[in-house]
Amino acid sequence: MTAGESSGSVVRRILLGSQLRRLRESRGITREAAGYSIRASESKISRMELGRVSFKSRDVEDLLTLYGVTDEAERGALLSLAKEANLTGWWHSYSDVLPGWFQTYIGLEGAASLIRVYEVQFVNGLLQTEAYAHAVVARGMKGASKAEIDRRVSLRLERQKLLTSEHAPRFHCVLDEAALRRPYGDREVMRGQIQHLIEISERPNVTLQVMPFSFGGHAGESGAFTMLSFPESDLSDVVYVEQLTGALYLDKAEEVAQYERVVAQLQKDSPDPVGSRDLLRGLLQLT
């Protein structure tokens, strides 16, 4: 199975969930009533509609009946989507070190056509060198075994292949200068990381900007986040906000619009890619 197929399954799951939600709401049926019809809880209906869980064909059939979907072509299309949505992603082999809430993100990341991020604590995972990633993971997982740390770093490096793949997404990253000033690993690790940023920022699908300390307060005051956009017109943008023990996936239009304004302001206020590379070169001389 290819990475594209597995990432696509996550998108299909979310597409199916959103269509089921629209059908339920258009019929005025509560999540509780929908859950009762498939012998499940209201929270399971919520997870299904958000694309967080796999779909059983029987459950989808029962929900479609409840929602009054009798057209065989429409039912068939949605049931086919349910089957395609249950494909296993390449990252399944890393389930021993991969939190369940992050598996959804990896699938979305792999299916996105545009990824926009703001980072303040450290360099974004897709841009990390192996040595820097190792230092970040080791710092964040005190007491973890070497084998577990190596597995997590391996997963991160596997994700990075996305940026150099045949159908690589556009990647636009704004890094706060704090992420570059905060050392992870020794001097050589940081020098290697900054040099890597300079080089990868030259890729045609990568736009890298650095928000300098000299700008002062800026629009990214709420912290790091990622915005994912997809080629499918039926799928809305998703904002991913990571927390200590989980993550938020925001797709409501009004919430996404607020983050859209923030990322646009960050891009406007930061030096352009050429100026940002100059800033990186200056930091490289100081490191």
C-alpha positions as CSV (number, residue, x, y, z in Angstrom):
1,M,0.0,0.0,0.0
2,T,1.4,3.4,-0.9
3,A,1.5,6.4,1.4
4,G,-0.9,8.2,-0.9
5,E,-3.5,5.5,-0.6
6,S,-3.3,5.4,3.2
7,S,-3.4,9.2,3.5
8,G,-6.3,9.2,1.2
9,S,-8.2,6.8,3.5
10,V,-8.1,9.4,6.2
11,V,-9.5,12.1,3.9
12,R,-12.3,9.6,2.9
13,R,-13.1,8.9,6.5
14,I,-13.4,12.7,7.2
15,L,-15.4,13.2,4.0
16,L,-17.8,10.4,5.0
17,G,-18.1,11.7,8.5
18,S,-18.9,15.2,7.4
19,Q,-21.6,13.8,5.0
20,L,-23.2,11.7,7.7
21,R,-23.2,14.8,9.9
22,R,-24.9,16.9,7.3
23,L,-27.5,14.2,6.7
24,R,-28.2,13.9,10.4
25,E,-28.5,17.6,11.0
26,S,-30.7,18.1,7.9
27,R,-33.2,15.5,9.4
28,G,-33.1,17.1,12.8
29,I,-31.8,13.9,14.5
30,T,-29.7,14.2,17.6
31,R,-26.4,12.4,18.0
32,E,-28.0,10.5,20.9
33,A,-30.8,9.1,18.7
34,A,-28.3,8.3,15.9
35,G,-26.1,6.4,18.4
36,Y,-29.1,4.5,19.7
37,S,-29.9,3.3,16.2
38,I,-26.5,1.6,15.8
39,R,-26.2,0.4,19.4
40,A,-23.5,3.0,20.2
41,S,-23.0,6.1,22.4
42,E,-23.4,9.7,21.4
43,S,-19.7,10.1,21.7
44,K,-19.1,7.4,19.1
45,I,-21.3,9.3,16.6
46,S,-19.3,12.4,17.3
47,R,-16.0,10.6,16.6
48,M,-17.5,9.1,13.4
49,E,-18.6,12.5,12.2
50,L,-15.2,13.9,12.8
51,G,-13.5,11.0,11.0
52,R,-11.7,9.8,14.1
53,V,-12.7,6.1,13.9
54,S,-13.2,3.4,11.3
55,F,-16.6,2.7,9.9
56,K,-18.5,-0.6,10.0
57,S,-20.7,-1.1,6.9
58,R,-23.6,-2.2,9.0
59,D,-23.4,1.0,11.1
60,V,-23.3,3.2,7.9
61,E,-26.2,1.3,6.4
62,D,-28.3,1.7,9.6
63,L,-27.5,5.4,9.8
64,L,-28.4,6.0,6.1
65,T,-31.8,4.2,6.7
66,L,-32.4,6.4,9.8
67,Y,-31.6,9.5,7.8
68,G,-34.0,8.5,5.0
69,V,-31.4,7.9,2.3
70,T,-33.2,5.3,0.1
71,D,-31.6,6.0,-3.3
72,E,-29.4,3.0,-4.1
73,A,-26.8,5.0,-6.0
74,E,-26.3,7.4,-3.1
75,R,-26.2,4.6,-0.5
76,G,-23.8,2.7,-2.7
77,A,-21.4,5.6,-3.0
78,L,-21.4,6.3,0.7
79,L,-20.9,2.6,1.6
80,S,-18.0,2.4,-1.0
81,L,-16.5,5.4,0.7
82,A,-16.7,3.6,4.1
83,K,-14.8,0.6,2.7
84,E,-12.1,2.8,1.2
85,A,-11.8,4.8,4.5
86,N,-10.8,1.8,6.5
87,L,-7.4,1.3,4.7
88,T,-4.5,1.1,7.0
89,G,-1.8,3.8,6.8
90,W,1.9,3.2,6.5
91,W,2.3,4.6,10.0
92,H,0.4,1.7,11.5
93,S,3.7,-0.1,11.9
94,Y,4.7,2.7,14.4
95,S,1.7,2.2,16.6
96,D,3.9,1.2,19.5
97,V,5.2,4.7,19.7
98,L,2.4,6.7,18.0
99,P,-0.4,8.2,20.1
100,G,-3.8,7.5,18.6
101,W,-4.7,11.2,18.4
102,F,-1.6,11.8,16.2
103,Q,-2.3,9.1,13.7
104,T,-5.2,11.2,12.3
105,Y,-2.8,14.1,11.9
106,I,-0.2,12.1,9.9
107,G,-3.0,10.9,7.6
108,L,-4.2,14.5,7.1
109,E,-0.7,15.8,6.6
110,G,0.0,13.2,3.9
111,A,-3.2,14.1,2.1
112,A,-2.9,17.9,2.3
113,S,-2.0,20.1,-0.7
114,L,-1.0,23.0,1.4
115,I,0.5,22.9,4.9
116,R,0.9,26.2,6.9
117,V,2.6,26.2,10.3
118,Y,3.7,28.5,13.0
119,E,6.3,27.2,15.5
120,V,7.8,28.8,18.6
121,Q,9.3,26.1,20.8
122,F,11.4,24.2,18.2
123,V,11.9,23.7,14.5
124,N,8.9,22.0,12.9
125,G,9.1,18.2,12.7
126,L,9.1,18.2,8.9
127,L,12.2,20.4,8.8
128,Q,14.3,18.7,11.6
129,T,17.6,17.0,11.0
130,E,18.1,13.6,12.4
131,A,20.4,14.8,15.1
132,Y,18.1,17.7,16.1
133,A,15.1,15.4,16.1
134,H,16.9,13.0,18.4
135,A,17.7,15.8,20.8
136,V,14.1,17.0,20.8
137,V,12.6,13.6,21.4
138,A,15.2,12.7,24.1
139,R,14.5,16.0,25.9
140,G,10.8,15.5,25.8
141,M,10.8,11.8,26.9
142,K,13.0,11.7,29.9
143,G,13.6,8.1,30.9
144,A,12.6,6.6,27.5
145,S,14.8,3.8,26.2
146,K,17.2,4.3,23.4
147,A,15.1,2.0,21.2
148,E,11.9,4.0,21.8
149,I,13.7,7.3,21.0
150,D,15.1,5.8,17.8
151,R,11.7,4.6,16.8
152,R,10.2,8.1,17.2
153,V,13.0,9.7,15.3
154,S,12.6,7.1,12.5
155,L,8.9,8.0,12.3
156,R,9.7,11.7,12.0
157,L,12.2,11.1,9.3
158,E,9.7,8.9,7.4
159,R,7.1,11.8,7.5
160,Q,9.7,14.2,6.1
161,K,9.7,12.2,2.8
162,L,6.5,14.0,2.1
163,L,8.2,17.3,1.2
164,T,10.4,15.6,-1.5
165,S,7.8,13.2,-2.9
166,E,6.4,13.4,-6.4
167,H,3.2,15.1,-5.3
168,A,4.7,17.1,-2.5
169,P,2.4,19.7,-0.9
170,R,3.2,23.4,-0.6
171,F,4.7,23.9,2.8
172,H,4.8,27.4,4.3
173,C,6.4,27.7,7.7
174,V,6.9,30.7,10.0
175,L,9.5,30.0,12.7
176,D,9.7,32.2,15.7
177,E,13.3,33.2,16.3
178,A,13.0,31.7,19.7
179,A,12.9,28.2,18.1
180,L,16.3,28.9,16.5
181,R,17.8,30.4,19.6
182,R,16.8,27.6,22.0
183,P,19.5,24.9,21.7
184,Y,18.7,21.2,21.3
185,G,21.8,19.1,21.3
186,D,25.3,20.6,21.1
187,R,26.7,23.4,19.0
188,E,27.2,21.1,16.0
189,V,23.6,19.9,16.1
190,M,22.3,23.4,16.0
191,R,24.7,24.5,13.3
192,G,23.6,21.5,11.2
193,Q,20.0,22.3,11.8
194,I,20.2,25.9,10.7
195,Q,22.2,24.9,7.6
196,H,19.6,22.4,6.8
197,L,16.9,25.1,7.0
198,I,18.8,27.3,4.7
199,E,19.1,24.5,2.1
200,I,15.6,23.2,2.3
201,S,14.1,26.7,2.1
202,E,15.4,26.8,-1.5
203,R,13.0,24.0,-2.5
204,P,10.3,25.3,-4.8
205,N,7.5,23.9,-2.6
206,V,8.9,25.2,0.7
207,T,8.5,28.7,1.9
208,L,10.3,29.5,5.2
209,Q,10.1,32.8,7.1
210,V,11.6,33.7,10.5
211,M,9.7,36.0,12.9
212,P,12.5,38.0,14.5
213,F,12.7,39.1,18.1
214,S,13.2,42.6,16.8
215,F,9.6,42.7,15.6
216,G,8.3,42.5,19.2
217,G,4.8,41.2,19.9
218,H,3.0,39.6,16.9
219,A,-0.1,37.7,15.8
220,G,1.1,34.3,17.0
221,E,0.5,35.0,20.6
222,S,-1.7,31.9,21.1
223,G,1.2,29.5,20.3
224,A,2.1,27.0,17.6
225,F,-0.5,25.6,15.2
226,T,-0.8,23.9,11.8
227,M,-3.3,24.6,9.0
228,L,-4.0,21.9,6.5
229,S,-5.7,22.5,3.2
230,F,-6.8,19.7,0.8
231,P,-7.4,19.4,-3.0
232,E,-10.9,17.9,-2.4
233,S,-13.5,20.7,-2.6
234,D,-15.8,18.9,-0.1
235,L,-13.2,19.0,2.6
236,S,-12.7,22.1,4.7
237,D,-9.4,23.3,6.1
238,V,-8.4,21.8,9.4
239,V,-6.4,23.5,12.1
240,Y,-4.3,21.2,14.3
241,V,-3.3,22.4,17.8
242,E,-1.2,20.0,19.8
243,Q,-1.5,19.8,23.6
244,L,0.3,17.9,26.3
245,T,-1.9,14.8,26.2
246,G,-3.8,15.1,23.0
247,A,-4.7,17.5,20.2
248,L,-7.5,19.7,18.8
249,Y,-8.7,19.4,15.3
250,L,-10.7,22.5,14.4
251,D,-12.8,22.6,11.2
252,K,-15.6,25.0,12.0
253,A,-15.6,27.9,9.5
254,E,-15.4,30.6,12.1
255,E,-12.6,29.0,14.0
256,V,-10.6,28.3,10.8
257,A,-11.1,31.9,9.7
258,Q,-9.5,33.2,12.8
259,Y,-6.4,31.1,12.3
260,E,-6.4,32.0,8.7
261,R,-6.1,35.7,9.7
262,V,-3.3,34.9,12.1
263,V,-1.2,33.0,9.7
264,A,-1.7,35.6,7.0
265,Q,-0.6,38.3,9.5
266,L,2.5,36.3,10.5
267,Q,3.5,35.8,6.9
268,K,3.0,39.5,6.2
269,D,5.0,40.7,9.3
270,S,7.9,38.3,8.9
271,P,10.8,39.0,6.6
272,D,10.3,37.4,3.2
273,P,12.1,34.1,2.4
274,V,15.2,35.9,1.1
275,G,15.4,38.1,4.2
276,S,14.7,35.1,6.4
277,R,17.6,33.1,4.8
278,D,19.9,36.1,5.6
279,L,18.7,36.0,9.2
280,L,19.5,32.3,9.3
281,R,22.9,32.8,7.9
282,G,23.5,35.4,10.6
283,L,22.5,33.0,13.3
284,L,24.7,30.3,11.8
285,Q,27.7,32.6,12.2
286,L,26.8,33.2,15.9
287,T,26.2,29.5,16.7
